[in-house]
């Protein structure tokens, strides 16, 4: 009773039209039905369906426009007219397998054998599309204004984990990327300006509603500020449609930043340079203005508790965890490793003395009022 095409394919966020003109028509036939009604159930997973029209049809489920499931009755002629153009619209940003199912019931009104049913499936593969972004940013903790580079003490000390650390901190990745990427030893063996400083997170947010994260991925930041994929070289790839997005960079003990305006991002890498004043950011004083031989814009350091604010004194401050980490009794003690209390990212937690991790927190809040608080400028 049903005529369906072979398996179909479309791209992510791209509608698929099933019609005679495209060689993938869906139709029904019943030589005994005549002017009597038959019943159609049309459904699809991971998307919706829209018919060419609904003239002469009676719906019990759906209405023929943007339905995941629709059930209707009509004559074979009216049904085939409606089925002459079926538009499948995949769920936004979905990629993978979808299944279109058509079930025809002759309602037992014609022919022999009582009520007869025919069910057929059409597999639709929704192919992922991708966009790329190249981000550049400096973390203030390890940045050296005399060299224009960040230090790589975590890498040289062998402290950078092979897997991203943000899942363990309670950060959630969306399904389009996730927490799977790991970094190979060869990537961490690179020295110089392309040496890895630490793991970061890059988010793409909705341009109209920038509180909504559309895609996110763990990444690696190099000494020269380039943010790269886990292979240590490539721009970041997101399996979502080309469009205009706000770009966010986050780090486990620095305050995150977001572009003030939406950035058009497509198949070719789009550059977002948070080190430059030309890249305006959301909020007020979202970045630190660094002076010296190599002045720049950097992410504020000191969010040891990863709660979106930097506090030097008072409840929930970021200074006390540093003292606790080194043992709490001898201020000059140190602890080596990969710790959020290591604000300058040199591989060592130090509360007092040169290159300590307490002073950058005081600098971030302004340096003069210990009770001041620096808030992350993300919506």
ChimeraX attribute file (.defattr): number of C-alpha atoms within 10 A of each C-alpha:
attribute: neighborCount
match mode: 1-to-1
recipient: residues
	/A:1	17
	/A:2	15
	/A:3	12
	/A:4	18
	/A:5	16
	/A:6	10
	/A:7	13
	/A:8	15
	/A:9	15
	/A:10	18
	/A:11	18
	/A:12	23
	/A:13	21
	/A:14	17
	/A:15	18
	/A:16	19
	/A:17	20
	/A:18	21
	/A:19	18
	/A:20	13
	/A:21	10
	/A:22	10
	/A:23	11
	/A:24	19
	/A:25	18
	/A:26	19
	/A:27	21
	/A:28	19
	/A:29	16
	/A:30	15
	/A:31	9
	/A:32	12
	/A:33	17
	/A:34	12
	/A:35	11
	/A:36	14
	/A:37	23
	/A:38	23
	/A:39	21
	/A:40	23
	/A:41	18
	/A:42	22
	/A:43	19
	/A:44	23
	/A:45	17
	/A:46	19
	/A:47	21
	/A:48	21
	/A:49	24
	/A:50	21
	/A:51	20
	/A:52	16
	/A:53	18
	/A:54	19
	/A:55	11
	/A:56	14
	/A:57	19
	/A:58	14
	/A:59	16
	/A:60	11
	/A:61	14
	/A:62	14
	/A:63	18
	/A:64	23
	/A:65	16
	/A:66	16
	/A:67	20
	/A:68	20
	/A:69	20
	/A:70	22
	/A:71	21
	/A:72	21
	/A:73	22
	/A:74	21
	/A:75	18
	/A:76	23
	/A:77	16
	/A:78	18
	/A:79	25
	/A:80	17
	/A:81	17
	/A:82	21
	/A:83	22
	/A:84	21
	/A:85	21
	/A:86	21
	/A:87	19
	/A:88	25
	/A:89	22
	/A:90	26
	/A:91	17
	/A:92	13
	/A:93	18
	/A:94	22
	/A:95	21
	/A:96	14
	/A:97	13
	/A:98	21
	/A:99	17
	/A:100	22
	/A:101	17
	/A:102	24
	/A:103	18
	/A:104	22
	/A:105	18
	/A:106	24
	/A:107	16
	/A:108	15
	/A:109	15
	/A:110	18
	/A:111	13
	/A:112	9
	/A:113	7
	/A:114	11
	/A:115	12
	/A:116	15
	/A:117	15
	/A:118	13
	/A:119	14
	/A:120	14
	/A:121	17
	/A:122	17
	/A:123	17
	/A:124	22
	/A:125	18
	/A:126	24
	/A:127	17
	/A:128	18
	/A:129	20
	/A:130	17
	/A:131	19
	/A:132	20
	/A:133	25
	/A:134	18
	/A:135	23
	/A:136	19
	/A:137	23
	/A:138	29
	/A:139	33
	/A:140	27
	/A:141	23
	/A:142	21
	/A:143	23
	/A:144	19
	/A:145	16
	/A:146	11
	/A:147	13
	/A:148	18
	/A:149	20
	/A:150	26
	/A:151	25
	/A:152	24
	/A:153	19
	/A:154	25
	/A:155	22
	/A:156	18
	/A:157	14
	/A:158	14
	/A:159	18
	/A:160	23
	/A:161	15
	/A:162	14
	/A:163	16
	/A:164	22
	/A:165	19
	/A:166	18
	/A:167	13
	/A:168	8
	/A:169	10
	/A:170	9
	/A:171	12
	/A:172	13
	/A:173	19
	/A:174	12
	/A:175	12
	/A:176	16
	/A:177	15
	/A:178	14
	/A:179	18
	/A:180	10
	/A:181	16
	/A:182	15
	/A:183	19
	/A:184	13
	/A:185	10
	/A:186	9
	/A:187	15
	/A:188	22
	/A:189	12
	/A:190	15
	/A:191	14
	/A:192	12
	/A:193	17
	/A:194	21
	/A:195	24
	/A:196	30
	/A:197	28
	/A:198	26
	/A:199	25
	/A:200	22
	/A:201	22
	/A:202	23
	/A:203	21
	/A:204	25
	/A:205	22
	/A:206	18
	/A:207	21
	/A:208	12
	/A:209	11
	/A:210	21
	/A:211	12
	/A:212	14
	/A:213	18
	/A:214	18
	/A:215	22
	/A:216	25
	/A:217	24
	/A:218	29
	/A:219	23
	/A:220	24
	/A:221	27
	/A:222	27
	/A:223	25
	/A:224	21
	/A:225	26
	/A:226	21
	/A:227	33
	/A:228	25
	/A:229	20
	/A:230	22
	/A:231	16
	/A:232	22
	/A:233	14
	/A:234	14
	/A:235	22
	/A:236	23
	/A:237	21
	/A:238	23
	/A:239	19
	/A:240	22
	/A:241	20
	/A:242	17
	/A:243	13
	/A:244	17
	/A:245	23
	/A:246	26
	/A:247	28
	/A:248	24
	/A:249	24
	/A:250	22
	/A:251	22
	/A:252	26
	/A:253	28
	/A:254	29
	/A:255	29
	/A:256	26
	/A:257	27
	/A:258	28
	/A:259	24
	/A:260	16
	/A:261	17
	/A:262	18
	/A:263	18
	/A:264	13
	/A:265	21
	/A:266	19
	/A:267	14
	/A:268	14
	/A:269	16
	/A:270	17
	/A:271	14
	/A:272	18
	/A:273	20
	/A:274	26
	/A:275	22
	/A:276	15
	/A:277	12
	/A:278	9
	/A:279	14
	/A:280	15
	/A:281	21
	/A:282	17
	/A:283	16
	/A:284	9
	/A:285	14
	/A:286	23
	/A:287	29
	/A:288	17
	/A:289	16
	/A:290	16
	/A:291	11
	/A:292	11
	/A:293	11
	/A:294	12
	/A:295	16
	/A:296	21
	/A:297	21
	/A:298	24
	/A:299	27
	/A:300	31
	/A:301	30
	/A:302	36
	/A:303	29
	/A:304	27
	/A:305	20
	/A:306	19
	/A:307	15
	/A:308	19
	/A:309	24
	/A:310	29
	/A:311	25
	/A:312	27
	/A:313	17
	/A:314	13
	/A:315	8
	/A:316	14
	/A:317	19
	/A:318	27
	/A:319	25
	/A:320	19
	/A:321	18
	/A:322	26
	/A:323	23
	/A:324	13
	/A:325	18
	/A:326	20
	/A:327	13
	/A:328	14
	/A:329	9
	/A:330	11
	/A:331	15
	/A:332	14
	/A:333	16
	/A:334	17
	/A:335	17
	/A:336	15
	/A:337	17
	/A:338	21
	/A:339	20
	/A:340	21
	/A:341	31
	/A:342	27
	/A:343	31
	/A:344	29
	/A:345	28
	/A:346	26
	/A:347	23
	/A:348	24
	/A:349	27
	/A:350	26
	/A:351	28
	/A:352	17
	/A:353	12
	/A:354	9
	/A:355	15
	/A:356	19
	/A:357	27
	/A:358	25
	/A:359	19
	/A:360	21
	/A:361	27
	/A:362	24
	/A:363	15
	/A:364	22
	/A:365	22
	/A:366	14
	/A:367	14
	/A:368	9
	/A:369	11
	/A:370	15
	/A:371	14
	/A:372	17
	/A:373	19
	/A:374	21
	/A:375	20
	/A:376	23
	/A:377	18
	/A:378	18
	/A:379	11
